């Protein structure tokens, strides 16, 4: 899978914002704001963890897809683009995970 799939899905979610609420589940979620979108993302994260620990690979793939969809909906609810998130990930590439985490902690300590 390429990031093009995520970009297309994010664009579809953005388009759904303008759709009638009775025609789009995505629009219903967005109308509920970040709180509703975040709650749904949490539910999907839990289901993904359960699938990872207790179910087969097919179930895990399905739950992971749901998780990514709901993450994109939450991002849209806050007007944060997937492109911005991918830029953060790109900037972290080549940095040790331990070093990157230490850098974030240093920034948090300054505020």
Backbone atoms as SQL, in Angstrom:
CREATE TABLE atoms (id INTEGER PRIMARY KEY, chain TEXT, resi INTEGER, resn TEXT, atom TEXT, x REAL, y REAL, z REAL);
INSERT INTO atoms VALUES
  (1, 'A', 1, 'UNK', 'N', 0.847, -1.176, 0.000),
  (2, 'A', 1, 'UNK', 'CA', 0.000, 0.000, 0.000),
  (3, 'A', 1, 'UNK', 'C', 0.891, 1.237, 0.000),
  (4, 'A', 2, 'UNK', 'N', 0.499, 2.186, -0.752),
  (5, 'A', 2, 'UNK', 'CA', 1.263, 3.421, -0.776),
  (6, 'A', 2, 'UNK', 'C', 0.498, 4.507, -0.040),
  (7, 'A', 3, 'UNK', 'N', 1.190, 5.602, 0.229),
  (8, 'A', 3, 'UNK', 'CA', 0.511, 6.712, 0.886),
  (9, 'A', 3, 'UNK', 'C', -0.553, 7.319, -0.020),
  (10, 'A', 4, 'UNK', 'N', -0.548, 6.983, -1.325),
  (11, 'A', 4, 'UNK', 'CA', -1.577, 7.468, -2.246),
  (12, 'A', 4, 'UNK', 'C', -2.966, 6.978, -1.821),
  (13, 'A', 5, 'UNK', 'N', -3.047, 5.779, -1.303),
  (14, 'A', 5, 'UNK', 'CA', -4.327, 5.242, -0.831),
  (15, 'A', 5, 'UNK', 'C', -4.831, 6.091, 0.340),
  (16, 'A', 6, 'UNK', 'N', -3.945, 6.401, 1.263),
  (17, 'A', 6, 'UNK', 'CA', -4.340, 7.243, 2.398),
  (18, 'A', 6, 'UNK', 'C', -4.750, 8.634, 1.935),
  (19, 'A', 7, 'UNK', 'N', -4.034, 9.177, 0.965),
  (20, 'A', 7, 'UNK', 'CA', -4.371, 10.504, 0.447),
  (21, 'A', 7, 'UNK', 'C', -5.740, 10.492, -0.234),
  (22, 'A', 8, 'UNK', 'N', -6.033, 9.441, -1.002),
  (23, 'A', 8, 'UNK', 'CA', -7.343, 9.341, -1.658),
  (24, 'A', 8, 'UNK', 'C', -8.458, 9.202, -0.634),
  (25, 'A', 9, 'UNK', 'N', -8.221, 8.368, 0.378),
  (26, 'A', 9, 'UNK', 'CA', -9.237, 8.201, 1.416),
  (27, 'A', 9, 'UNK', 'C', -9.445, 9.509, 2.166),
  (28, 'A', 10, 'UNK', 'N', -8.377, 10.215, 2.479),
  (29, 'A', 10, 'UNK', 'CA', -8.504, 11.503, 3.165),
  (30, 'A', 10, 'UNK', 'C', -9.291, 12.490, 2.310),
  (31, 'A', 11, 'UNK', 'N', -9.068, 12.493, 1.003),
  (32, 'A', 11, 'UNK', 'CA', -9.815, 13.379, 0.106),
  (33, 'A', 11, 'UNK', 'C', -11.296, 13.026, 0.089),
  (34, 'A', 12, 'UNK', 'N', -11.602, 11.738, 0.100),
  (35, 'A', 12, 'UNK', 'CA', -13.002, 11.299, 0.138),
  (36, 'A', 12, 'UNK', 'C', -13.658, 11.740, 1.442),
  (37, 'A', 13, 'UNK', 'N', -12.949, 11.602, 2.534),
  (38, 'A', 13, 'UNK', 'CA', -13.480, 12.032, 3.834),
  (39, 'A', 13, 'UNK', 'C', -13.739, 13.536, 3.815),
  (40, 'A', 14, 'UNK', 'N', -12.828, 14.298, 3.249),
  (41, 'A', 14, 'UNK', 'CA', -13.001, 15.756, 3.142),
  (42, 'A', 14, 'UNK', 'C', -14.254, 16.072, 2.323),
  (43, 'A', 15, 'UNK', 'N', -14.466, 15.335, 1.236),
  (44, 'A', 15, 'UNK', 'CA', -15.647, 15.537, 0.393),
  (45, 'A', 15, 'UNK', 'C', -16.933, 15.208, 1.145),
  (46, 'A', 16, 'UNK', 'N', -16.878, 14.200, 2.004),
  (47, 'A', 16, 'UNK', 'CA', -18.070, 13.796, 2.755),
  (48, 'A', 16, 'UNK', 'C', -18.542, 14.881, 3.722),
  (49, 'A', 17, 'UNK', 'N', -17.620, 15.752, 4.124),
  (50, 'A', 17, 'UNK', 'CA', -17.973, 16.847, 5.021),
  (51, 'A', 17, 'UNK', 'C', -19.098, 17.687, 4.411),
  (52, 'A', 18, 'UNK', 'N', -19.129, 17.766, 3.080),
  (53, 'A', 18, 'UNK', 'CA', -20.134, 18.564, 2.390),
  (54, 'A', 18, 'UNK', 'C', -21.389, 17.757, 2.042),
  (55, 'A', 19, 'UNK', 'N', -21.352, 16.446, 2.261),
  (56, 'A', 19, 'UNK', 'CA', -22.489, 15.589, 1.915),
  (57, 'A', 19, 'UNK', 'C', -23.610, 15.748, 2.944),
  (58, 'A', 20, 'UNK', 'N', -24.808, 15.385, 2.545),
  (59, 'A', 20, 'UNK', 'CA', -25.930, 15.377, 3.478),
  (60, 'A', 20, 'UNK', 'C', -25.705, 14.347, 4.561),
  (61, 'A', 21, 'UNK', 'N', -26.031, 14.702, 5.794),
  (62, 'A', 21, 'UNK', 'CA', -25.786, 13.809, 6.934),
  (63, 'A', 21, 'UNK', 'C', -26.531, 12.489, 6.794),
  (64, 'A', 22, 'UNK', 'N', -27.683, 12.497, 6.150),
  (65, 'A', 22, 'UNK', 'CA', -28.448, 11.262, 6.006),
  (66, 'A', 22, 'UNK', 'C', -27.839, 10.333, 4.960),
  (67, 'A', 23, 'UNK', 'N', -26.851, 10.791, 4.216),
  (68, 'A', 23, 'UNK', 'CA', -26.253, 9.976, 3.167),
  (69, 'A', 23, 'UNK', 'C', -24.847, 9.505, 3.489),
  (70, 'A', 24, 'UNK', 'N', -24.294, 9.937, 4.619),
  (71, 'A', 24, 'UNK', 'CA', -22.887, 9.644, 4.859),
  (72, 'A', 24, 'UNK', 'C', -22.601, 9.397, 6.338),
  (73, 'A', 25, 'UNK', 'N', -22.097, 8.212, 6.633),
  (74, 'A', 25, 'UNK', 'CA', -21.654, 7.896, 7.995),
  (75, 'A', 25, 'UNK', 'C', -20.499, 8.800, 8.393),
  (76, 'A', 26, 'UNK', 'N', -19.621, 9.050, 7.429),
  (77, 'A', 26, 'UNK', 'CA', -18.482, 9.929, 7.703),
  (78, 'A', 26, 'UNK', 'C', -18.961, 11.305, 8.126),
  (79, 'A', 27, 'UNK', 'N', -19.960, 11.833, 7.422),
  (80, 'A', 27, 'UNK', 'CA', -20.504, 13.154, 7.773),
  (81, 'A', 27, 'UNK', 'C', -21.109, 13.128, 9.177),
  (82, 'A', 28, 'UNK', 'N', -21.792, 12.059, 9.531),
  (83, 'A', 28, 'UNK', 'CA', -22.350, 11.945, 10.879),
  (84, 'A', 28, 'UNK', 'C', -21.254, 12.013, 11.931),
  (85, 'A', 29, 'UNK', 'N', -20.153, 11.305, 11.681),
  (86, 'A', 29, 'UNK', 'CA', -19.025, 11.350, 12.611),
  (87, 'A', 29, 'UNK', 'C', -18.470, 12.769, 12.710),
  (88, 'A', 30, 'UNK', 'N', -18.231, 13.401, 11.563),
  (89, 'A', 30, 'UNK', 'CA', -17.675, 14.758, 11.553),
  (90, 'A', 30, 'UNK', 'C', -18.595, 15.753, 12.246),
  (91, 'A', 31, 'UNK', 'N', -19.902, 15.576, 12.070),
  (92, 'A', 31, 'UNK', 'CA', -20.857, 16.461, 12.739),
  (93, 'A', 31, 'UNK', 'C', -20.778, 16.326, 14.258),
  (94, 'A', 32, 'UNK', 'N', -20.306, 15.178, 14.730),
  (95, 'A', 32, 'UNK', 'CA', -20.146, 14.957, 16.166),
  (96, 'A', 32, 'UNK', 'C', -18.893, 15.610, 16.729),
  (97, 'A', 33, 'UNK', 'N', -18.056, 16.141, 15.862),
  (98, 'A', 33, 'UNK', 'CA', -16.851, 16.835, 16.292),
  (99, 'A', 33, 'UNK', 'C', -15.734, 15.886, 16.702),
  (100, 'A', 34, 'UNK', 'N', -14.648, 16.497, 17.138),
  (101, 'A', 34, 'UNK', 'CA', -13.455, 15.733, 17.500),
  (102, 'A', 34, 'UNK', 'C', -13.729, 14.762, 18.647),
  (103, 'A', 35, 'UNK', 'N', -14.603, 15.131, 19.557),
  (104, 'A', 35, 'UNK', 'CA', -14.902, 14.241, 20.686),
  (105, 'A', 35, 'UNK', 'C', -15.496, 12.918, 20.204),
  (106, 'A', 36, 'UNK', 'N', -16.505, 12.978, 19.340),
  (107, 'A', 36, 'UNK', 'CA', -17.118, 11.744, 18.836),
  (108, 'A', 36, 'UNK', 'C', -16.122, 10.962, 17.980),
  (109, 'A', 37, 'UNK', 'N', -15.393, 11.684, 17.128),
  (110, 'A', 37, 'UNK', 'CA', -14.414, 11.020, 16.259),
  (111, 'A', 37, 'UNK', 'C', -13.319, 10.359, 17.094),
  (112, 'A', 38, 'UNK', 'N', -12.876, 11.022, 18.151),
  (113, 'A', 38, 'UNK', 'CA', -11.849, 10.462, 19.022),
  (114, 'A', 38, 'UNK', 'C', -12.334, 9.235, 19.765),
  (115, 'A', 39, 'UNK', 'N', -13.575, 9.291, 20.220),
  (116, 'A', 39, 'UNK', 'CA', -14.155, 8.129, 20.921),
  (117, 'A', 39, 'UNK', 'C', -14.212, 6.922, 19.980),
  (118, 'A', 40, 'UNK', 'N', -14.642, 7.165, 18.757),
  (119, 'A', 40, 'UNK', 'CA', -14.725, 6.067, 17.791),
  (120, 'A', 40, 'UNK', 'C', -13.336, 5.529, 17.456),
  (121, 'A', 41, 'UNK', 'N', -12.355, 6.420, 17.337),
  (122, 'A', 41, 'UNK', 'CA', -10.981, 5.973, 17.096),
  (123, 'A', 41, 'UNK', 'C', -10.500, 5.088, 18.238),
  (124, 'A', 42, 'UNK', 'N', -10.806, 5.467, 19.467),
  (125, 'A', 42, 'UNK', 'CA', -10.427, 4.653, 20.625),
  (126, 'A', 42, 'UNK', 'C', -11.048, 3.267, 20.581),
  (127, 'A', 43, 'UNK', 'N', -12.322, 3.199, 20.202),
  (128, 'A', 43, 'UNK', 'CA', -13.000, 1.902, 20.079),
  (129, 'A', 43, 'UNK', 'C', -12.303, 1.047, 19.026),
  (130, 'A', 44, 'UNK', 'N', -11.977, 1.665, 17.909),
  (131, 'A', 44, 'UNK', 'CA', -11.321, 0.913, 16.828),
  (132, 'A', 44, 'UNK', 'C', -9.917, 0.477, 17.233),
  (133, 'A', 45, 'UNK', 'N', -9.213, 1.298, 17.996),
  (134, 'A', 45, 'UNK', 'CA', -7.880, 0.916, 18.474),
  (135, 'A', 45, 'UNK', 'C', -7.980, -0.310, 19.370),
  (136, 'A', 46, 'UNK', 'N', -8.965, -0.326, 20.238),
  (137, 'A', 46, 'UNK', 'CA', -9.171, -1.475, 21.118),
  (138, 'A', 46, 'UNK', 'C', -9.470, -2.728, 20.307),
  (139, 'A', 47, 'UNK', 'N', -10.344, -2.595, 19.300),
  (140, 'A', 47, 'UNK', 'CA', -10.677, -3.740, 18.458),
  (141, 'A', 47, 'UNK', 'C', -9.445, -4.231, 17.684),
  (142, 'A', 48, 'UNK', 'N', -8.583, -3.314, 17.288),
  (143, 'A', 48, 'UNK', 'CA', -7.366, -3.697, 16.576),
  (144, 'A', 48, 'UNK', 'C', -6.430, -4.474, 17.501),
  (145, 'A', 49, 'UNK', 'N', -6.305, -4.020, 18.724),
  (146, 'A', 49, 'UNK', 'CA', -5.463, -4.722, 19.696),
  (147, 'A', 49, 'UNK', 'C', -5.997, -6.121, 19.957),
  (148, 'A', 50, 'UNK', 'N', -7.304, -6.226, 20.145),
  (149, 'A', 50, 'UNK', 'CA', -7.915, -7.548, 20.380),
  (150, 'A', 50, 'UNK', 'C', -7.661, -8.467, 19.188),
  (151, 'A', 51, 'UNK', 'N', -7.835, -7.936, 17.984),
  (152, 'A', 51, 'UNK', 'CA', -7.587, -8.754, 16.789),
  (153, 'A', 51, 'UNK', 'C', -6.126, -9.190, 16.726),
  (154, 'A', 52, 'UNK', 'N', -5.206, -8.293, 17.103),
  (155, 'A', 52, 'UNK', 'CA', -3.782, -8.634, 17.070),
  (156, 'A', 52, 'UNK', 'C', -3.442, -9.739, 18.057),
  (157, 'A', 53, 'UNK', 'N', -4.117, -9.747, 19.179),
  (158, 'A', 53, 'UNK', 'CA', -3.793, -10.708, 20.229),
  (159, 'A', 53, 'UNK', 'C', -4.595, -12.003, 20.152),
  (160, 'A', 54, 'UNK', 'N', -5.799, -11.935, 19.584),
  (161, 'A', 54, 'UNK', 'CA', -6.706, -13.082, 19.719),
  (162, 'A', 54, 'UNK', 'C', -7.295, -13.605, 18.418),
  (163, 'A', 55, 'UNK', 'N', -7.083, -12.908, 17.312),
  (164, 'A', 55, 'UNK', 'CA', -7.751, -13.301, 16.078),
  (165, 'A', 55, 'UNK', 'C', -6.737, -13.555, 14.965),
  (166, 'A', 56, 'UNK', 'N', -7.251, -13.942, 13.815),
  (167, 'A', 56, 'UNK', 'CA', -6.358, -14.251, 12.695),
  (168, 'A', 56, 'UNK', 'C', -5.919, -12.985, 11.964),
  (169, 'A', 57, 'UNK', 'N', -5.035, -13.165, 11.002),
  (170, 'A', 57, 'UNK', 'CA', -4.473, -12.037, 10.262),
  (171, 'A', 57, 'UNK', 'C', -5.537, -11.272, 9.480),
  (172, 'A', 58, 'UNK', 'N', -6.519, -11.980, 8.946),
  (173, 'A', 58, 'UNK', 'CA', -7.587, -11.317, 8.191),
  (174, 'A', 58, 'UNK', 'C', -8.349, -10.344, 9.090),
  (175, 'A', 59, 'UNK', 'N', -8.664, -10.761, 10.296),
  (176, 'A', 59, 'UNK', 'CA', -9.363, -9.882, 11.244),
  (177, 'A', 59, 'UNK', 'C', -8.497, -8.687, 11.615),
  (178, 'A', 60, 'UNK', 'N', -7.207, -8.931, 11.798),
  (179, 'A', 60, 'UNK', 'CA', -6.298, -7.840, 12.117),
  (180, 'A', 60, 'UNK', 'C', -6.234, -6.829, 10.982),
  (181, 'A', 61, 'UNK', 'N', -6.143, -7.319, 9.741),
  (182, 'A', 61, 'UNK', 'CA', -6.113, -6.396, 8.594),
  (183, 'A', 61, 'UNK', 'C', -7.377, -5.557, 8.532),
  (184, 'A', 62, 'UNK', 'N', -8.525, -6.189, 8.751),
  (185, 'A', 62, 'UNK', 'CA', -9.804, -5.465, 8.699),
  (186, 'A', 62, 'UNK', 'C', -9.885, -4.413, 9.799),
  (187, 'A', 63, 'UNK', 'N', -9.482, -4.772, 10.992),
  (188, 'A', 63, 'UNK', 'CA', -9.525, -3.807, 12.106),
  (189, 'A', 63, 'UNK', 'C', -8.516, -2.684, 11.906),
  (190, 'A', 64, 'UNK', 'N', -7.347, -3.017, 11.364),
  (191, 'A', 64, 'UNK', 'CA', -6.348, -1.982, 11.098),
  (192, 'A', 64, 'UNK', 'C', -6.863, -1.000, 10.049),
  (193, 'A', 65, 'UNK', 'N', -7.567, -1.505, 9.045),
  (194, 'A', 65, 'UNK', 'CA', -8.158, -0.616, 8.032),
  (195, 'A', 65, 'UNK', 'C', -9.193, 0.305, 8.671),
  (196, 'A', 66, 'UNK', 'N', -10.027, -0.242, 9.551),
  (197, 'A', 66, 'UNK', 'CA', -11.006, 0.586, 10.271),
  (198, 'A', 66, 'UNK', 'C', -10.305, 1.646, 11.105),
  (199, 'A', 67, 'UNK', 'N', -9.217, 1.252, 11.751),
  (200, 'A', 67, 'UNK', 'CA', -8.462, 2.176, 12.592),
  (201, 'A', 67, 'UNK', 'C', -7.901, 3.333, 11.764),
  (202, 'A', 68, 'UNK', 'N', -7.325, 3.020, 10.613),
  (203, 'A', 68, 'UNK', 'CA', -6.785, 4.075, 9.755),
  (204, 'A', 68, 'UNK', 'C', -7.888, 5.011, 9.263),
  (205, 'A', 69, 'UNK', 'N', -9.022, 4.455, 8.872),
  (206, 'A', 69, 'UNK', 'CA', -10.151, 5.276, 8.432),
  (207, 'A', 69, 'UNK', 'C', -10.573, 6.241, 9.545),
  (208, 'A', 70, 'UNK', 'N', -10.737, 5.716, 10.746),
  (209, 'A', 70, 'UNK', 'CA', -11.204, 6.564, 11.843),
  (210, 'A', 70, 'UNK', 'C', -10.147, 7.578, 12.270),
  (211, 'A', 71, 'UNK', 'N', -8.868, 7.240, 12.104),
  (212, 'A', 71, 'UNK', 'CA', -7.821, 8.230, 12.351),
  (213, 'A', 71, 'UNK', 'C', -7.946, 9.381, 11.356),
  (214, 'A', 72, 'UNK', 'N', -8.165, 9.055, 10.087),
  (215, 'A', 72, 'UNK', 'CA', -8.319, 10.094, 9.075),
  (216, 'A', 72, 'UNK', 'C', -9.549, 10.955, 9.334),
  (217, 'A', 73, 'UNK', 'N', -10.629, 10.359, 9.810),
  (218, 'A', 73, 'UNK', 'CA', -11.826, 11.133, 10.148),
  (219, 'A', 73, 'UNK', 'C', -11.521, 12.080, 11.306),
  (220, 'A', 74, 'UNK', 'N', -10.830, 11.594, 12.320),
  (221, 'A', 74, 'UNK', 'CA', -10.463, 12.457, 13.447),
  (222, 'A', 74, 'UNK', 'C', -9.578, 13.608, 12.977),
  (223, 'A', 75, 'UNK', 'N', -8.597, 13.314, 12.150),
  (224, 'A', 75, 'UNK', 'CA', -7.731, 14.367, 11.633),
  (225, 'A', 75, 'UNK', 'C', -8.554, 15.414, 10.880),
  (226, 'A', 76, 'UNK', 'N', -9.483, 14.962, 10.049),
  (227, 'A', 76, 'UNK', 'CA', -10.339, 15.888, 9.300),
  (228, 'A', 76, 'UNK', 'C', -11.184, 16.735, 10.247),
  (229, 'A', 77, 'UNK', 'N', -11.648, 16.144, 11.327),
  (230, 'A', 77, 'UNK', 'CA', -12.473, 16.897, 12.282),
  (231, 'A', 77, 'UNK', 'C', -11.696, 18.044, 12.912),
  (232, 'A', 78, 'UNK', 'N', -10.373, 17.919, 12.931),
  (233, 'A', 78, 'UNK', 'CA', -9.501, 18.955, 13.502),
  (234, 'A', 78, 'UNK', 'C', -8.775, 19.763, 12.427),
  (235, 'A', 79, 'UNK', 'N', -9.135, 19.541, 11.154),
  (236, 'A', 79, 'UNK', 'CA', -8.499, 20.232, 10.030),
  (237, 'A', 79, 'UNK', 'C', -6.984, 20.006, 9.980),
  (238, 'A', 80, 'UNK', 'N', -6.578, 18.789, 10.310),
  (239, 'A', 80, 'UNK', 'CA', -5.180, 18.373, 10.190),
  (240, 'A', 80, 'UNK', 'C', -5.122, 17.403, 9.017),
  (241, 'A', 81, 'UNK', 'N', -4.264, 17.683, 8.063),
  (242, 'A', 81, 'UNK', 'CA', -4.214, 16.827, 6.872),
  (243, 'A', 81, 'UNK', 'C', -3.299, 15.628, 7.101),
  (244, 'A', 82, 'UNK', 'N', -3.590, 14.559, 6.380),
  (245, 'A', 82, 'UNK', 'CA', -2.716, 13.390, 6.437),
  (246, 'A', 82, 'UNK', 'C', -1.345, 13.758, 5.877),
  (247, 'A', 83, 'UNK', 'N', -1.309, 14.682, 4.949),
  (248, 'A', 83, 'UNK', 'CA', -0.028, 15.147, 4.415),
  (249, 'A', 83, 'UNK', 'C', 0.854, 15.729, 5.502),
  (250, 'A', 84, 'UNK', 'N', 0.253, 16.492, 6.416),
  (251, 'A', 84, 'UNK', 'CA', 1.014, 17.062, 7.530),
  (252, 'A', 84, 'UNK', 'C', 1.559, 15.968, 8.444),
  (253, 'A', 85, 'UNK', 'N', 0.756, 14.948, 8.667),
  (254, 'A', 85, 'UNK', 'CA', 1.194, 13.829, 9.513),
  (255, 'A', 85, 'UNK', 'C', 2.325, 13.072, 8.820),
  (256, 'A', 86, 'UNK', 'N', 2.181, 12.854, 7.527),
  (257, 'A', 86, 'UNK', 'CA', 3.228, 12.157, 6.786),
  (258, 'A', 86, 'UNK', 'C', 4.526, 12.960, 6.769),
  (259, 'A', 87, 'UNK', 'N', 4.431, 14.285, 6.745),
  (260, 'A', 87, 'UNK', 'CA', 5.633, 15.123, 6.827),
  (261, 'A', 87, 'UNK', 'C', 6.358, 14.915, 8.160),
  (262, 'A', 88, 'UNK', 'N', 5.595, 14.798, 9.246),
  (263, 'A', 88, 'UNK', 'CA', 6.207, 14.548, 10.554),
  (264, 'A', 88, 'UNK', 'C', 6.915, 13.199, 10.537),
  (265, 'A', 89, 'UNK', 'N', 6.252, 12.180, 9.986),
  (266, 'A', 89, 'UNK', 'CA', 6.883, 10.861, 9.901),
  (267, 'A', 89, 'UNK', 'C', 8.135, 10.900, 9.031),
  (268, 'A', 90, 'UNK', 'N', 8.049, 11.610, 7.914),
  (269, 'A', 90, 'UNK', 'CA', 9.197, 11.713, 7.025),
  (270, 'A', 90, 'UNK', 'C', 10.382, 12.378, 7.734),
  (271, 'A', 91, 'UNK', 'N', 10.099, 13.407, 8.509),
  (272, 'A', 91, 'UNK', 'CA', 11.168, 14.104, 9.237),
  (273, 'A', 91, 'UNK', 'C', 11.816, 13.202, 10.285),
  (274, 'A', 92, 'UNK', 'N', 11.059, 12.249, 10.781),
  (275, 'A', 92, 'UNK', 'CA', 11.592, 11.330, 11.797),
  (276, 'A', 92, 'UNK', 'C', 12.405, 10.197, 11.202),
  (277, 'A', 93, 'UNK', 'N', 12.273, 9.959, 9.901),
  (278, 'A', 93, 'UNK', 'CA', 12.991, 8.853, 9.267),
  (279, 'A', 93, 'UNK', 'C', 14.492, 9.074, 9.417),
  (280, 'A', 94, 'UNK', 'N', 15.197, 8.013, 9.736),
  (281, 'A', 94, 'UNK', 'CA', 16.634, 8.093, 9.905),
  (282, 'A', 94, 'UNK', 'C', 17.044, 8.497, 11.308),
  (283, 'A', 95, 'UNK', 'N', 16.057, 8.763, 12.162),
  (284, 'A', 95, 'UNK', 'CA', 16.348, 9.097, 13.553),
  (285, 'A', 95, 'UNK', 'C', 15.977, 7.891, 14.396),
  (286, 'A', 96, 'UNK', 'N', 16.835, 7.537, 15.300),
  (287, 'A', 96, 'UNK', 'CA', 16.545, 6.436, 16.212),
  (288, 'A', 96, 'UNK', 'C', 15.262, 6.737, 16.966),
  (289, 'A', 97, 'UNK', 'N', 14.430, 5.740, 17.134),
  (290, 'A', 97, 'UNK', 'CA', 13.200, 5.919, 17.900),
  (291, 'A', 97, 'UNK', 'C', 13.469, 6.413, 19.305),
  (292, 'A', 98, 'UNK', 'N', 14.527, 5.911, 19.913),
  (293, 'A', 98, 'UNK', 'CA', 14.869, 6.360, 21.265),
  (294, 'A', 98, 'UNK', 'C', 15.321, 7.814, 21.257),
  (295, 'A', 99, 'UNK', 'N', 16.104, 8.194, 20.247),
  (296, 'A', 99, 'UNK', 'CA', 16.562, 9.583, 20.147),
  (297, 'A', 99, 'UNK', 'C', 15.384, 10.514, 19.866),
  (298, 'A', 100, 'UNK', 'N', 14.485, 10.108, 18.970),
  (299, 'A', 100, 'UNK', 'CA', 13.326, 10.940, 18.626),
  (300, 'A', 100, 'UNK', 'C', 12.454, 11.158, 19.853),
  (301, 'A', 101, 'UNK', 'N', 12.252, 10.119, 20.632),
  (302, 'A', 101, 'UNK', 'CA', 11.450, 10.238, 21.853),
  (303, 'A', 101, 'UNK', 'C', 12.135, 11.173, 22.852),
  (304, 'A', 102, 'UNK', 'N', 13.434, 11.069, 22.989),
  (305, 'A', 102, 'UNK', 'CA', 14.182, 11.956, 23.883),
  (306, 'A', 102, 'UNK', 'C', 14.075, 13.403, 23.415),
  (307, 'A', 103, 'UNK', 'N', 14.116, 13.621, 22.090),
  (308, 'A', 103, 'UNK', 'CA', 13.983, 14.977, 21.558),
  (309, 'A', 103, 'UNK', 'C', 12.609, 15.558, 21.888),
  (310, 'A', 104, 'UNK', 'N', 11.554, 14.748, 21.781),
  (311, 'A', 104, 'UNK', 'CA', 10.204, 15.227, 22.115),
  (312, 'A', 104, 'UNK', 'C', 10.121, 15.567, 23.589),
  (313, 'A', 105, 'UNK', 'N', 10.739, 14.774, 24.433),
  (314, 'A', 105, 'UNK', 'CA', 10.719, 15.040, 25.878),
  (315, 'A', 105, 'UNK', 'C', 11.441, 16.340, 26.194),
  (316, 'A', 106, 'UNK', 'N', 12.580, 16.574, 25.531),
  (317, 'A', 106, 'UNK', 'CA', 13.323, 17.810, 25.728),
  (318, 'A', 106, 'UNK', 'C', 12.466, 19.013, 25.355),
  (319, 'A', 107, 'UNK', 'N', 11.727, 18.934, 24.241),
  (320, 'A', 107, 'UNK', 'CA', 10.847, 20.018, 23.833),
  (321, 'A', 107, 'UNK', 'C', 9.731, 20.219, 24.855),
  (322, 'A', 108, 'UNK', 'N', 9.173, 19.140, 25.375),
  (323, 'A', 108, 'UNK', 'CA', 8.099, 19.232, 26.364),
  (324, 'A', 108, 'UNK', 'C', 8.616, 19.876, 27.648),
  (325, 'A', 109, 'UNK', 'N', 9.846, 19.581, 28.021),
  (326, 'A', 109, 'UNK', 'CA', 10.432, 20.151, 29.249),
  (327, 'A', 109, 'UNK', 'C', 10.619, 21.653, 29.134),
  (328, 'A', 110, 'UNK', 'N', 10.805, 22.146, 27.912),
  (329, 'A', 110, 'UNK', 'CA', 11.020, 23.582, 27.695),
  (330, 'A', 110, 'UNK', 'C', 9.740, 24.393, 27.833),
  (331, 'A', 111, 'UNK', 'N', 8.593, 23.752, 27.661),
  (332, 'A', 111, 'UNK', 'CA', 7.335, 24.499, 27.733),
  (333, 'A', 111, 'UNK', 'C', 6.741, 24.532, 29.100);
